[in-house]
């Protein structure tokens, strides 16, 4: 556990809490959290996770523009089944390709396929969040629960605890988005 990991945990918690509250500041905090965790994951040889942080920064910028285009009191909506099925298939195929790439072309990679699929699923969940789809919270619950296992194995115990908390916060976010919409 390092000071940097503690900072990353605090920023990440704030980002999720403010996202659930539909506060624009969430995207800015998420950018800072992604910078911190990009470094942490790179140092832990979790390259897909480190790369994911770059995507999170880009998607936070996209989220800022998406949310600012909508009314202040926007309503979360449900995704169509077809859209979810396509997202699931794309997540598995993209994640597998990412895992293969890391296994073949990087040294000391940890969990290339598992990490690759979780990374692709995180991209999908972020896309759904930016488009104000309730299902993003369900996907986050599953992803974060699986990340807990990987981070425990990598001795990132504080980060594992953070992702356990993310499961709870995602449940709260889902409930809040259902009640308020």
N, C-alpha and C positions, 0 to 999 in steps of 0.2 A: 504494500500500500504506500503510495507516494502522495506528496502534496498535490501534484498535478492530477492524480486520479481523484483526489478529494474535490478539487475544483471542478473537474469534469462531471462528477456525480452531482454536485450542487447545481451546476448549470443545466444538466440534463433533466433533473427533477423539475426545476423551474420552467423549462421549455415545455414539458408535457403538461404540467399544471395549467400554464397559460394557454396552451392549445385547447385543452378541455374547456376552458372558460371563453374560448373564441376571441382571445386577445392577440392583437397584431404583434405585440412585443415578443410573443413566443418564437416567431421566425428569427428575430435578431439574436435572441438567446441561444437558439438552436445552432446558429452559425458559430458562435463562440464555443459551444459544447463540441461541435464537430471538429473544430480546429484542435482542441485539446485531445479528443479521443483519436483523431487521425494519427497523432504522434504516439499515443499510448499503444494503439493496435499495431502500428508499424514496428515498434520496439518489441512487441510480443509475437512477431512473425505471423500475425493474422492479417495478411495482405488484402484479402477481399474486404475485411472490415475497415481497414485503413482507406482503401479506395472508396468504400461506401461513404465515408465521411466527406469526400470531395463531392460526391453526388448530393449528399444532404445539404451542403452549402449551396450548390446550384438550385436544388429544389426549394430551399428556404427563400432564395431570391424570387423564384417562381411563385411560391406561396404568398409572398408579400404582394406581388402584383395581382394574383388571383383573388385574394381576400379583399384587396383594396378596390377592385372592380365591382364587387358585390355590395349590396346594401349593408348598412351597419348591423341590422338584425337579420342576417341571412338564416336560412333554414337548411339543416342537414337533410339529405335525401338517401334513399336506398338505391343500391346498384341493381341493374337487371341481371338475372341469372346468366344469360349469355355472356355478358361482360365479365362476370366473376369467373366463369369457366375458362374463357380466353385468358384472363389474367393468371389463373392457376397454371394452365398449360405453358404459358410464356415464362412464368416464374421457374417452373421445373426445368424447362429446356435451357433458358438463359443461365440459371444457376449451375446446371451440369456443365455447360460450356465454360463458364467461369472457373469452376472447379478443375476441369481438364487443363485449361490454360495455366492455372497456378501450379498444378501438379507437374506439368511438363516444363515450365519455363522459369520457375522460381525455386530458390534453394531454401531449405528449412521451413517450408510452408506447413502450417498446422491445419488439419482438417479441411483439405481443399474443397471437397464436394459439399460437405455439411455447411461450411462457411460460405461457399458460393451460392448455395440454394437459399440460405438465410439472408444473404446480401440481396439476391434478386427479389425475395419476398419483401424485404424492407423497402426496396425501391417501389414495388407495387403498392404497399401500404401507404407510403408517402404520397404517391400519386393520388390515391383515393382520398387521403386527408386534404390535399390541396384542392380537390374537387368536392370537398364537403360531403363525402359518402360515409355513412355510418359504419359500413363493414370494415373500414380501416382499423377500427378499434378491436374487432374480433381477430383480424389477421395479426395485429400487434400482440395480442395476448398469447397467441400460439408461438410466434417468432421469439418473443421475449422469454417465454418459458424454456424454449430450446437453447437460447443464448445462455441462460443461467448455467446449464450443464457444461457448455463449452468453456465458459469463463472460470468455473470452478476447477476444471481440469487444467487450465492454463495458470492457476494460482492468482487469478484476478478476482479475489474474494469480494472486495468492495464493489467492483463492477458487477459481479454476479448478484450481489445484494441489490444493487441499483436496478438490474433487469427484473429481479423478483418484484421490486416495488413497481416497476413499469407495468407488470401484469395487473396489479391492483389498480393503478392509475388508468390503465386502458379500460378496465371494467367500469370505473367511475366515469371516464370520458364517454363511453358508449351509453351509459345510463343518462348522463347529462344531455347528450345529443338527442336521445330519444324523447326525453321529457320536454325539452325546450323546442322541439321541432314539430 
